[in-house]
Amino acid sequence: PVAHGTDAAGSLRIPAARTGLFALKSTRGRVSVGPDADEVLGGLAVQGCVSRTVRDSAVLLDAVRGPEPGDPYFAAEPPRPYAEEVTRDPGRLRIGVLGQPWGGRRTTAPVADALARTVALLESLGHRVTEAEVELGVDWEEFVLANARQWTAHLTATVDGLAAAFDRPVDLSTLEPATLAGYRYGQRITGAEFVTALAVRNRVARSLARSFAAYDVLLTPTLPELPAPLGTPVRGAEALDGFGWLRGLFDHAPFSAAFNVAGTPAMSVPVTVDAATGLPVGAQFAAGFGREGLLFRLAGQLEQASPWAGRTPRVWAGNAAGSAPVGSAL
């Protein structure tokens, strides 16, 4: 019913959007990463899952949430189990829409069309949906640089630890080219540069918090384009340095990482499919710190209004041999 994953810049929401599944990235500190760590990637990464139903993600988060002894911080306990939130009415929400990503990329026409259909569905459910201007708090280049410094500094420490534990070299015999490039970039990050990256994290968190004072929920596409062929994000990675590799990843998925930096919850919901190809299109919804309950209520409402359980692709590993696929083809 669920598949475990972590999300440091969208690594739960992005695969969910590409495969017609549901995924929620929880608030920073909602799920302990102890005892082996106090934070993962400087607080950017959280533990979670992808699932076919909103209920299953809610049940898993109920099972694993909460602090462990020694945690440096934790999110306040919710007033009721998340599994109960899925069937509760979210009320009439103020939803701000950000249709174009930070950083200058443009949302493609099929995704923009899917977003418009999602907005129409939300309005039919009684929500107040308006266009929003969401300030990131820093320019895109500064945002990507700060993330690259955090990511690669942690990557370098992790690789060094594994190399020492297993007596293995750090080279192309043990690492893929992009990972090795990130490792080498991380070796050059200074302590002062790392602290500066944490200051950027704070500025982004403060800026997005102001948006959640004006809106209950922010809506964006999960990705600015339709699902691409396998291997597309890493094509040509062997020719990039560590910063170039990470910049390419952030340009590929520019909507998701800001909510990791801010530490606020966000989810990808498979509300629609592309009319021409049948490919899934994820809608990302984000809420203020600690407000997973609100997102689960909205997700449960959307799941009832636009069910996705019956959507399966023509080639599907879960399909019985020789039988016809169930539902509309993706």
C-alpha positions as CSV (number, residue, x, y, z in Angstrom):
1,P,0.0,0.0,0.0
2,V,2.9,2.4,0.5
3,A,6.6,2.8,-0.5
4,H,9.1,4.4,1.8
5,G,11.1,7.4,0.6
6,T,12.8,10.6,1.8
7,D,12.2,14.1,0.4
8,A,14.9,16.8,0.5
9,A,13.8,18.7,-2.5
10,G,10.8,16.8,-3.8
11,S,11.9,13.2,-3.9
12,L,8.5,12.0,-2.7
13,R,6.3,14.5,-4.6
14,I,8.2,14.3,-7.9
15,P,7.9,10.5,-8.4
16,A,4.3,10.7,-7.2
17,A,3.5,13.3,-9.8
18,R,5.2,11.2,-12.5
19,T,3.3,8.0,-11.7
20,G,-0.2,9.2,-10.6
21,L,0.4,8.6,-6.9
22,F,-0.1,10.6,-3.8
23,A,2.7,11.8,-1.6
24,L,2.9,14.2,1.4
25,K,6.1,15.8,2.7
26,S,5.6,16.4,6.4
27,T,6.7,19.3,8.5
28,R,10.3,19.5,9.6
29,G,10.5,17.6,12.9
30,R,7.3,15.7,12.5
31,V,9.1,12.4,12.1
32,S,12.2,11.8,14.0
33,V,15.4,10.8,12.1
34,G,17.1,9.7,15.4
35,P,19.0,8.2,16.9
36,D,21.6,8.2,14.1
37,A,21.0,11.8,13.2
38,D,19.4,15.0,14.5
39,E,18.8,16.4,11.0
40,V,19.3,15.0,7.5
41,L,20.8,17.4,5.0
42,G,20.6,20.3,7.5
43,G,16.9,19.8,8.1
44,L,15.9,19.7,4.4
45,A,15.0,16.0,4.3
46,V,12.1,14.2,5.9
47,Q,11.0,10.6,5.9
48,G,7.7,9.6,4.3
49,C,6.0,7.5,1.6
50,V,4.2,7.5,-1.7
51,S,0.8,5.7,-1.8
52,R,-2.2,5.0,-3.9
53,T,-4.7,6.5,-1.4
54,V,-4.6,9.5,0.9
55,R,-5.8,7.3,3.8
56,D,-2.7,5.0,3.6
57,S,-0.3,8.0,3.7
58,A,-2.2,9.3,6.7
59,V,-2.1,6.0,8.5
60,L,1.6,5.6,8.0
61,L,2.3,9.2,9.2
62,D,0.2,8.5,12.3
63,A,2.4,5.4,12.9
64,V,5.8,7.0,12.6
65,R,5.3,10.6,13.8
66,G,6.5,12.0,17.1
67,P,9.9,12.8,18.7
68,E,12.5,10.4,20.0
69,P,14.7,11.1,23.1
70,G,17.4,13.5,22.2
71,D,15.8,15.1,19.2
72,P,16.8,18.8,19.0
73,Y,13.3,19.9,18.1
74,F,9.9,18.5,17.0
75,A,6.6,19.6,15.6
76,A,3.7,19.8,18.0
77,E,1.4,16.8,18.1
78,P,-1.8,17.2,16.0
79,P,-5.1,17.5,17.7
80,R,-6.4,14.2,16.2
81,P,-5.0,11.3,14.1
82,Y,-4.3,12.2,10.5
83,A,-6.4,9.1,9.5
84,E,-9.4,10.9,10.9
85,E,-8.6,14.1,9.0
86,V,-9.0,12.4,5.6
87,T,-12.8,12.2,6.0
88,R,-13.3,15.7,7.6
89,D,-14.6,18.7,5.6
90,P,-11.7,21.1,4.9
91,G,-14.1,24.1,4.9
92,R,-13.9,27.0,2.4
93,L,-10.2,27.6,2.0
94,R,-8.3,30.6,0.7
95,I,-6.0,29.1,-2.0
96,G,-3.2,31.1,-3.7
97,V,-2.1,29.8,-7.1
98,L,1.5,30.1,-8.3
99,G,1.4,29.0,-11.9
100,Q,5.0,29.9,-12.9
101,P,8.0,28.6,-11.0
102,W,10.8,30.6,-9.4
103,G,14.0,30.8,-11.4
104,G,12.7,31.8,-14.9
105,R,11.5,28.4,-16.2
106,R,8.0,28.4,-17.8
107,T,5.3,25.9,-17.1
108,T,4.4,24.0,-20.3
109,A,1.0,24.4,-21.9
110,P,-0.2,20.8,-20.9
111,V,0.6,21.4,-17.3
112,A,-0.9,24.9,-17.3
113,D,-4.1,23.4,-18.7
114,A,-4.1,20.7,-16.0
115,L,-3.6,23.4,-13.4
116,A,-6.6,25.4,-14.7
117,R,-8.8,22.3,-14.5
118,T,-7.6,21.8,-10.9
119,V,-8.5,25.4,-10.1
120,A,-12.0,24.9,-11.6
121,L,-12.5,21.8,-9.5
122,L,-11.4,23.6,-6.3
123,E,-13.8,26.5,-7.1
124,S,-16.7,24.0,-7.7
125,L,-16.0,22.6,-4.2
126,G,-16.4,26.1,-2.7
127,H,-12.9,27.2,-2.2
128,R,-11.7,30.8,-3.0
129,V,-8.9,30.5,-5.5
130,T,-6.8,33.5,-6.6
131,E,-3.5,34.1,-8.2
132,A,-0.7,34.7,-5.7
133,E,2.7,36.3,-5.8
134,V,4.9,34.2,-3.5
135,E,8.2,35.8,-2.6
136,L,11.0,33.2,-2.2
137,G,13.0,35.7,0.0
138,V,16.2,35.3,-2.1
139,D,16.9,35.3,-5.8
140,W,17.0,31.9,-7.5
141,E,20.7,31.7,-8.0
142,E,21.3,32.4,-4.3
143,F,18.7,29.8,-3.4
144,V,20.3,27.1,-5.6
145,L,23.8,27.9,-4.4
146,A,22.8,27.6,-0.7
147,N,21.1,24.3,-1.4
148,A,24.1,23.0,-3.3
149,R,26.4,23.8,-0.4
150,Q,24.2,22.1,2.1
151,W,23.7,19.0,-0.1
152,T,27.2,18.5,-1.1
153,A,28.8,19.2,2.3
154,H,26.6,16.5,3.8
155,L,27.2,14.2,0.8
156,T,31.0,14.5,1.3
157,A,30.8,13.6,4.9
158,T,28.5,10.6,4.2
159,V,30.7,9.2,1.4
160,D,33.8,9.6,3.5
161,G,32.1,7.7,6.3
162,L,31.0,4.9,4.0
163,A,34.5,4.7,2.4
164,A,36.1,4.3,5.7
165,A,33.6,1.8,7.0
166,F,33.9,-0.5,4.0
167,D,37.5,0.3,3.0
168,R,36.5,1.4,-0.5
169,P,38.0,4.1,-2.7
170,V,36.1,7.2,-3.6
171,D,36.2,7.2,-7.4
172,L,34.2,6.1,-10.4
173,S,34.5,2.4,-9.3
174,T,32.2,3.2,-6.4
175,L,30.2,6.3,-7.3
176,E,28.2,7.5,-10.3
177,P,29.7,10.5,-12.2
178,A,27.2,13.0,-10.8
179,T,27.6,11.8,-7.2
180,L,31.4,11.9,-7.5
181,A,31.1,15.5,-8.9
182,G,29.0,16.4,-6.0
183,Y,31.4,14.9,-3.6
184,R,34.3,16.8,-5.0
185,Y,32.3,20.1,-4.9
186,G,31.4,19.4,-1.3
187,Q,35.1,19.0,-0.4
188,R,35.6,22.7,-1.2
189,I,32.7,24.0,0.9
190,T,34.0,26.1,3.9
191,G,32.4,26.3,7.3
192,A,31.5,29.9,6.6
193,E,29.8,29.0,3.4
194,F,27.8,26.4,5.1
195,V,26.6,28.8,7.8
196,T,25.7,31.3,5.0
197,A,23.6,28.6,3.4
198,L,21.7,28.1,6.7
199,A,21.0,31.9,6.8
200,V,19.4,31.5,3.3
201,R,17.3,28.7,4.7
202,N,16.0,31.1,7.4
203,R,15.2,33.9,4.9
204,V,13.2,31.5,2.7
205,A,11.3,30.2,5.7
206,R,10.4,33.7,6.9
207,S,9.3,34.8,3.5
208,L,7.0,31.8,2.8
209,A,5.5,32.1,6.3
210,R,4.2,35.5,5.3
211,S,2.4,33.9,2.3
212,F,0.7,31.5,4.7
213,A,-0.6,34.4,6.6
214,A,-2.5,35.5,3.5
215,Y,-3.5,32.0,2.2
216,D,-4.6,28.8,3.9
217,V,-3.0,26.8,1.1
218,L,-0.7,27.5,-1.8
219,L,-1.2,25.6,-5.1
220,T,1.5,25.0,-7.8
221,P,2.1,22.3,-10.4
222,T,4.4,19.7,-8.9
223,L,6.5,19.8,-12.0
224,P,6.5,22.4,-14.9
225,E,6.3,19.7,-17.6
226,L,4.8,16.3,-18.3
227,P,6.6,13.1,-17.2
228,A,9.8,12.7,-19.2
229,P,11.4,9.5,-20.4
230,L,13.5,7.5,-17.9
231,G,17.0,8.9,-17.5
232,T,16.2,12.4,-18.6
233,P,17.2,14.2,-15.4
234,V,20.7,12.6,-15.4
235,R,21.4,12.8,-19.1
236,G,24.8,14.5,-19.6
237,A,25.5,14.5,-15.9
238,E,29.0,13.1,-16.4
239,A,30.0,16.3,-18.0
240,L,28.9,18.6,-15.1
241,D,30.6,19.7,-12.0
242,G,28.8,19.2,-8.6
243,F,27.1,22.6,-8.7
244,G,26.0,22.2,-12.4
245,W,24.5,18.8,-11.6
246,L,22.5,20.2,-8.6
247,R,21.5,23.3,-10.6
248,G,20.1,21.0,-13.3
249,L,18.0,19.1,-10.8
250,F,16.6,22.2,-9.2
251,D,15.8,23.7,-12.7
252,H,14.1,20.4,-13.6
253,A,11.8,20.6,-10.4
254,P,11.7,24.3,-9.4
255,F,8.4,24.2,-7.4
256,S,9.1,21.7,-4.7
257,A,12.4,22.5,-2.9
258,A,11.3,25.8,-1.3
259,F,9.0,23.9,1.1
260,N,11.9,21.7,2.2
261,V,14.0,24.8,2.9
262,A,11.1,26.4,4.8
263,G,10.3,23.1,6.6
264,T,6.6,23.3,5.8
265,P,4.3,20.5,4.7
266,A,3.5,20.0,1.0
267,M,1.8,17.2,-1.0
268,S,1.5,16.1,-4.6
269,V,-2.1,15.1,-5.5
270,P,-2.8,13.3,-8.9
271,V,-5.9,15.3,-9.5
272,T,-5.8,15.3,-13.3
273,V,-4.2,13.7,-16.4
274,D,-3.0,15.3,-19.6
275,A,-5.9,15.3,-22.0
276,A,-3.8,14.5,-25.1
277,T,-1.5,11.8,-23.7
278,G,-3.2,10.5,-20.5
279,L,0.0,11.1,-18.6
280,P,-0.5,12.0,-14.9
281,V,-0.1,15.6,-13.8
282,G,0.6,16.3,-10.1
283,A,-0.9,19.3,-8.3
284,Q,1.3,20.5,-5.3
285,F,-0.5,21.9,-2.3
286,A,1.5,23.5,0.5
287,A,0.4,24.7,4.0
288,G,1.9,26.5,7.0
289,F,4.2,24.9,9.5
290,G,2.5,21.9,11.3
291,R,-0.6,22.0,9.1
292,E,-0.6,18.5,7.7
293,G,-4.1,18.0,9.0
294,L,-5.4,20.7,6.7
295,L,-3.7,19.1,3.7
296,F,-5.1,15.7,4.5
297,R,-8.6,17.1,4.7
298,L,-8.2,18.8,1.3
299,A,-6.6,15.7,-0.2
300,G,-9.4,13.5,1.0
301,Q,-12.0,15.9,-0.5
302,L,-10.1,15.9,-3.9
303,E,-9.8,12.2,-3.9
304,Q,-13.6,11.9,-3.5
305,A,-14.2,14.6,-6.2
306,S,-11.7,13.3,-8.7
307,P,-10.9,9.6,-7.9
308,W,-7.6,8.3,-9.3
309,A,-7.6,4.7,-7.9
310,G,-8.9,3.3,-11.2
311,R,-6.3,5.0,-13.4
312,T,-3.7,2.5,-14.5
313,P,-1.2,2.5,-17.4
314,R,-1.4,0.1,-20.3
315,V,1.8,-1.7,-19.1
316,W,1.4,-2.2,-15.4
317,A,3.3,-4.5,-13.1
318,G,0.2,-4.8,-10.8
319,N,-1.9,-6.1,-13.7
320,A,-2.7,-9.8,-13.8
321,A,-1.0,-11.5,-16.8
322,G,-3.3,-11.6,-19.8
323,S,-6.1,-9.5,-18.3
324,A,-7.2,-6.1,-19.5
325,P,-5.9,-3.0,-17.7
326,V,-8.3,-1.3,-15.3
327,G,-9.6,2.2,-15.8
328,S,-8.4,4.8,-18.3
329,A,-5.0,4.2,-19.8
330,L,-2.2,6.5,-18.8
